[in-house]
Amino acid sequence: MNVSDYDERLKTTGRNDLCPCGSGKKYKKCHLAEDEAAKHAELTKAAKEREAALAAAEENPEDESADAALKSKKQKRDIHQGGGKARTGKDTHSNIPRRGAV
């Protein structure tokens, strides 16, 4: 099966539409499980490749592509830890107007 085949079916076919393979069954009863499994396998493979690149970046910091992967990992960590910005008492509630400003 071509990658674009299942990817296109997932994008264009609703669960209760007839399956594009021509079987006469609903898509959810015919090819939906196969297409989702193929997409999951593709995403899992890509994630493992990224993890391997990050591991290589940590072991060999002189490599430029590994350095880019390591920077990406650090940026993601900073985002999850509050964006790397120090927060003070006033900055945490910046969306609340001051008294009298309403």
C-alpha positions in Angstrom: 0.0 0.0 0.0 1.3 3.4 -0.9 1.8 5.9 1.9 -0.3 8.5 0.2 -3.2 6.0 -0.3 -4.0 5.6 3.4 -3.0 9.2 4.2 -5.5 10.5 1.6 -8.2 8.1 2.8 -7.8 9.3 6.4 -8.1 12.9 5.3 -11.0 12.7 2.9 -13.2 9.9 4.0 -15.6 10.1 7.0 -16.0 7.2 9.3 -19.6 6.5 8.1 -18.9 7.1 4.4 -18.6 4.1 2.0 -15.1 2.8 1.8 -13.2 4.0 -1.2 -12.0 0.5 -1.9 -15.4 -0.3 -3.4 -16.4 -3.1 -1.0 -19.7 -1.4 -0.2 -18.9 -1.4 3.5 -18.6 1.7 5.7 -15.0 3.0 6.0 -15.0 2.3 9.7 -15.8 -1.4 9.2 -13.5 -1.8 6.2 -10.1 0.0 6.1 -10.1 2.6 8.9 -8.3 0.3 11.4 -5.6 -0.5 8.8 -5.1 3.1 7.8 -4.8 4.3 11.4 -2.4 1.5 12.2 -0.2 2.4 9.2 -0.3 6.1 10.2 0.6 5.1 13.8 3.5 3.0 12.6 4.8 5.8 10.5 4.7 8.3 13.4 6.3 5.8 15.7 9.2 5.2 13.3 9.7 9.0 12.9 9.7 9.4 16.7 12.3 6.7 17.1 14.5 8.3 14.5 14.3 11.6 16.3 15.2 9.9 19.6 18.2 8.3 17.9 19.3 11.6 16.5 19.0 13.2 20.0 21.0 10.4 21.6 23.7 10.9 18.9 23.7 14.6 19.6 24.3 14.1 23.3 27.1 11.6 22.6 28.8 13.6 19.8 28.2 17.4 20.3 30.6 18.3 17.4 28.2 17.1 14.7 26.2 20.0 13.3 23.0 18.0 12.6 23.2 16.5 16.1 23.7 20.0 17.5 20.4 21.1 15.8 18.6 18.2 17.2 19.9 18.9 20.7 18.9 22.6 20.4 15.4 21.4 19.4 15.3 19.2 22.5 16.3 22.1 24.7 13.7 24.4 23.2 11.0 21.9 23.8 12.2 21.5 27.4 12.1 25.3 27.9 8.6 25.5 26.6 7.4 22.8 29.0 9.1 24.5 31.9 7.4 27.9 31.3 9.2 29.2 28.3 12.5 29.9 30.0 11.2 33.2 31.4 11.4 34.1 35.0 8.0 34.9 36.4 7.4 37.4 39.1 4.2 38.2 41.1 2.9 40.8 38.7 3.8 39.0 35.5 1.8 35.9 36.3 -1.5 37.7 36.1 -0.7 40.1 33.2 -4.1 39.5 31.6 -6.0 40.9 34.6 -6.5 44.7 34.3 -5.3 46.9 37.1 -7.8 48.5 39.4 -9.4 51.6 37.8 -8.3 50.6 34.3 -11.7 49.1 33.4 
